[in-house]
Amino acid sequence: MKADKKTDYVAPVDDRGRKAVIDIRDITKVYKMGDIEIPALRGVSLQVYEGEFISIMGPSGSGKSTMLQILGALDQPTSGEYYLDGVNVAKLNDSELAAIRNRKIGFVFQSFNLLKRTTAQRQVELPLLYGNGRDRAKRARAALESVGLGSRLNHMPNELSGGQQQRVAIARAIVNNPAIILADEPTGNLDSRSGTEVLKIFQEMNRENGITTVFVTHDPFVARHTDRMIMLRDGEIVADKVVPDPYIAGTVERPSEASELEGVFRETYYEAPTEAFN
């Protein structure tokens, strides 16, 4: 095991010798509405190792969104520990959380979150303004070239297709060389062709560059492109399963949603209500 230099924390290591980049231990999250307490997460523990590509799934109300907020250092757990690349995120204040988000997490959202009157290159430079801003233009261009947008550096969002806008968002997420990429429904607003292109980029980044990637998704077809699937229900992890023969983006046609859902739930021994397949 490898100890973090700044603390006594020792990161778990898997059977391939990979260190845990995400290590959450007995995390709970309770929301209060007046005198009523609503538990969203109930003692969740999870390790994600260097270079893994995982998906987190679950029905509405499962705790998926809360998990996203905590993994992204956008919210703090009520109790438990969360180590991100060796740093105990659960102990940080607001300014420290902002710094850790900028340095260690690359975000990709369903809605792209691009500035309307800003060029692609400037969009990608933005994270560098808050950290190590040296060679901003050079690094932004390199990130855009890596997602196939080297010829679109000076284009505004309204001059780009949805798939191209999402690729700008991916370039922005990777420009700081974060410890993890956290993607929230990254293909949700895209047509099937653009969604496939985006999935290809994520798979290439993961397999060729070893970027640890976490997808939060409700789409079982997208989840089948990842290497490991985590399923939540009622604030608890009910399945944690390696995906057998992950799909390679662009080589498999999307099946009907009902049959895909049923297949995923059966494979992960997750009991879903019958109406989910109707």
C-alpha positions in Angstrom: 0.0 0.0 0.0 1.1 3.5 -0.7 0.8 6.2 2.0 -0.3 9.7 1.2 2.6 12.1 2.0 0.3 14.6 3.7 -1.6 12.3 6.0 -1.4 8.9 7.6 -3.9 7.6 5.0 -2.9 4.5 3.1 -4.8 3.9 -0.2 -6.2 0.4 -0.8 -4.6 -1.4 -3.7 -6.4 -4.0 -5.9 -5.1 -7.3 -7.1 -3.5 -5.6 -10.1 -1.6 -3.2 -7.9 -3.7 -0.2 -8.7 -4.2 2.4 -6.0 -7.7 3.6 -5.1 -8.3 7.0 -6.5 -11.8 7.2 -4.9 -12.2 5.6 -1.5 -15.5 6.2 0.3 -16.1 4.6 3.6 -19.5 4.2 5.3 -20.8 7.4 3.8 -24.2 8.6 4.9 -26.2 11.7 3.8 -29.3 12.9 5.6 -31.4 15.8 4.4 -33.5 17.7 6.9 -36.9 19.2 6.2 -38.0 20.8 9.4 -38.2 18.0 12.0 -38.1 15.3 9.3 -34.9 13.6 8.4 -34.6 12.0 4.9 -31.7 9.6 4.4 -30.3 9.7 0.9 -27.3 7.5 1.4 -27.1 4.8 4.0 -23.6 3.7 4.8 -22.1 3.4 1.3 -18.6 2.2 0.8 -16.8 2.1 -2.6 -13.3 2.0 -4.0 -12.5 3.1 -7.6 -9.0 2.2 -8.7 -6.5 4.0 -11.0 -7.5 3.6 -14.7 -11.0 2.1 -14.0 -14.0 3.0 -16.1 -17.1 2.5 -14.0 -20.8 3.4 -14.2 -23.2 4.3 -11.3 -26.8 3.5 -12.0 -30.1 3.5 -10.1 -33.7 4.4 -10.4 -35.1 7.8 -9.3 -34.6 8.2 -5.5 -31.8 5.7 -5.3 -29.2 8.2 -4.1 -27.5 8.5 -7.5 -27.6 12.3 -7.6 -26.5 12.5 -4.0 -23.5 10.2 -4.7 -22.6 12.4 -7.7 -22.6 15.5 -5.5 -20.4 13.9 -2.9 -18.0 12.3 -5.4 -17.7 15.7 -7.1 -16.9 17.5 -3.9 -20.0 19.6 -4.4 -21.5 18.5 -1.1 -20.3 16.9 2.1 -21.5 13.7 3.6 -23.3 13.7 6.9 -20.9 11.0 8.2 -18.2 8.8 6.9 -14.9 9.3 5.0 -14.1 10.2 1.4 -10.6 10.0 0.2 -10.0 11.5 -3.3 -6.5 10.7 -4.5 -5.3 10.5 -0.9 -7.1 13.7 0.3 -9.8 13.3 3.0 -12.5 15.4 1.2 -15.0 15.0 4.0 -12.8 17.2 6.2 -12.4 20.2 3.8 -14.0 23.6 4.1 -15.7 25.4 1.1 -12.5 27.0 -0.2 -10.6 23.8 0.1 -13.4 21.9 -1.7 -13.2 24.4 -4.6 -9.5 23.9 -4.9 -9.7 20.1 -4.9 -12.5 20.2 -7.5 -10.3 22.3 -9.8 -7.2 20.2 -9.3 -8.4 16.7 -9.1 -11.8 16.4 -10.8 -12.8 17.0 -14.4 -16.6 17.4 -14.8 -18.6 16.6 -17.9 -22.4 17.4 -17.7 -25.4 16.5 -19.8 -26.1 20.1 -20.7 -22.4 20.9 -21.7 -22.3 24.1 -19.5 -20.5 26.2 -22.0 -20.4 30.0 -22.0 -22.4 31.3 -24.9 -20.0 34.0 -26.1 -16.7 32.3 -25.6 -14.6 30.4 -28.1 -13.8 26.7 -27.8 -10.2 27.4 -26.9 -11.2 30.0 -24.2 -13.7 27.6 -22.7 -11.0 25.0 -22.3 -8.6 27.6 -20.8 -11.0 28.5 -18.0 -9.9 25.8 -15.5 -6.3 26.9 -15.9 -7.1 30.4 -14.7 -7.7 29.0 -11.2 -4.7 26.8 -10.9 -1.5 26.3 -12.8 -2.2 28.7 -15.7 1.2 28.4 -17.5 1.0 27.8 -21.2 -2.8 28.1 -21.2 -3.3 28.5 -24.9 -0.9 25.6 -25.7 -2.5 23.2 -23.3 -6.1 24.1 -24.4 -5.2 23.6 -28.0 -3.7 20.2 -27.2 -6.8 19.1 -25.2 -9.1 20.2 -28.1 -6.9 18.4 -30.6 -7.1 15.2 -28.5 -10.9 15.2 -28.9 -10.8 16.0 -32.6 -11.5 19.7 -32.5 -8.2 21.2 -33.5 -9.9 23.0 -36.4 -12.6 24.5 -34.2 -10.5 26.5 -31.8 -12.2 29.8 -32.5 -15.8 28.6 -32.9 -18.5 29.7 -30.5 -20.9 27.2 -29.0 -23.7 28.2 -31.5 -21.3 27.3 -34.3 -20.8 23.8 -33.0 -23.1 20.7 -33.1 -24.2 19.1 -29.8 -21.6 16.4 -30.1 -18.9 19.0 -30.7 -20.0 21.1 -27.8 -19.7 18.0 -25.6 -16.2 17.4 -26.9 -15.3 20.9 -25.9 -16.6 20.1 -22.4 -14.5 16.9 -22.4 -11.4 18.9 -23.4 -12.1 21.4 -20.6 -12.4 18.5 -18.2 -9.1 16.9 -19.0 -6.9 20.1 -19.5 -5.8 20.1 -15.9 -4.9 16.3 -15.9 -7.3 15.5 -13.1 -7.3 12.4 -11.0 -10.8 11.5 -12.2 -13.3 12.4 -14.8 -16.8 12.5 -13.4 -19.5 12.5 -16.2 -23.1 13.1 -15.4 -25.3 11.6 -18.3 -22.8 12.8 -20.9 -24.7 11.4 -23.8 -28.2 12.4 -22.5 -28.7 15.4 -24.8 -27.1 13.9 -27.9 -28.4 12.0 -30.9 -27.3 8.4 -31.3 -24.4 9.2 -33.7 -23.0 12.0 -31.5 -23.5 9.9 -28.4 -21.4 7.1 -30.0 -18.7 9.5 -30.9 -18.6 10.8 -27.3 -18.5 7.3 -25.9 -15.6 6.5 -28.2 -13.6 9.4 -26.8 -14.2 8.4 -23.2 -13.2 4.8 -24.0 -10.0 6.0 -25.8 -9.1 8.3 -23.0 -9.5 5.5 -20.5 -7.8 2.7 -22.4 -5.0 4.7 -24.1 -4.3 7.3 -21.4 -5.5 5.4 -18.3 -7.8 8.2 -17.2 -10.0 7.1 -14.3 -13.6 7.7 -15.4 -16.9 7.5 -13.6 -20.2 7.7 -15.5 -23.4 8.5 -13.5 -26.2 7.4 -15.8 -29.7 5.9 -16.1 -28.9 4.5 -19.5 -28.1 0.7 -19.4 -26.7 0.8 -22.9 -24.2 3.4 -21.9 -23.3 1.5 -18.8 -22.5 -1.6 -20.9 -19.6 0.4 -22.4 -17.9 0.6 -19.0 -15.9 -2.0 -17.2 -17.7 -2.1 -13.9 -21.3 -1.3 -12.9 -22.4 0.0 -9.5 -26.1 -0.1 -8.8 -27.9 1.9 -6.1 -31.3 1.4 -4.5 -32.7 3.2 -1.5 -29.4 4.8 -0.7 -27.4 1.5 -0.7 -25.2 -0.3 -3.1 -27.1 -3.4 -4.1 -24.7 -4.6 -6.9 -21.1 -4.1 -7.8 -20.2 -6.1 -10.8 -17.6 -6.4 -13.5 -19.3 -5.9 -16.9 -18.6 -9.0 -19.1 -17.2 -8.1 -22.5 -17.9 -4.3 -22.4 -19.3 -2.9 -25.6 -16.9 -1.1 -27.9 -18.5 2.2 -28.9 -19.8 2.1 -32.5 -19.7 -1.7 -32.8 -23.1 -2.6 -31.2 -26.5 -1.4 -32.1 -28.7 -0.1 -29.3 -31.4 -2.7 -28.3 -34.8 -1.8 -27.1 -34.7 0.0 -23.8 -36.9 -2.7 -22.1 -34.8 -5.6 -23.1 -31.5 -3.8 -22.3 -32.8 -2.9 -18.8 -34.0 -6.4 -18.2 -30.6 -7.8 -19.2 -28.6 -5.4 -17.1 -30.8 -6.0 -14.0 -30.7 -9.8 -14.4 -26.9 -9.8 -14.8 -26.4 -7.7 -11.7 -29.0 -9.6 -9.6 -30.9 -6.3 -9.1 -34.6 -6.8 -8.5 -36.4 -4.1 -10.5 -40.2 -3.6 -10.5 -41.9 -5.3 -13.4 -43.2 -2.1 -14.8 -39.7 -1.0 -15.5 -39.8 -3.3 -18.5 -43.2 -2.3 -19.8 
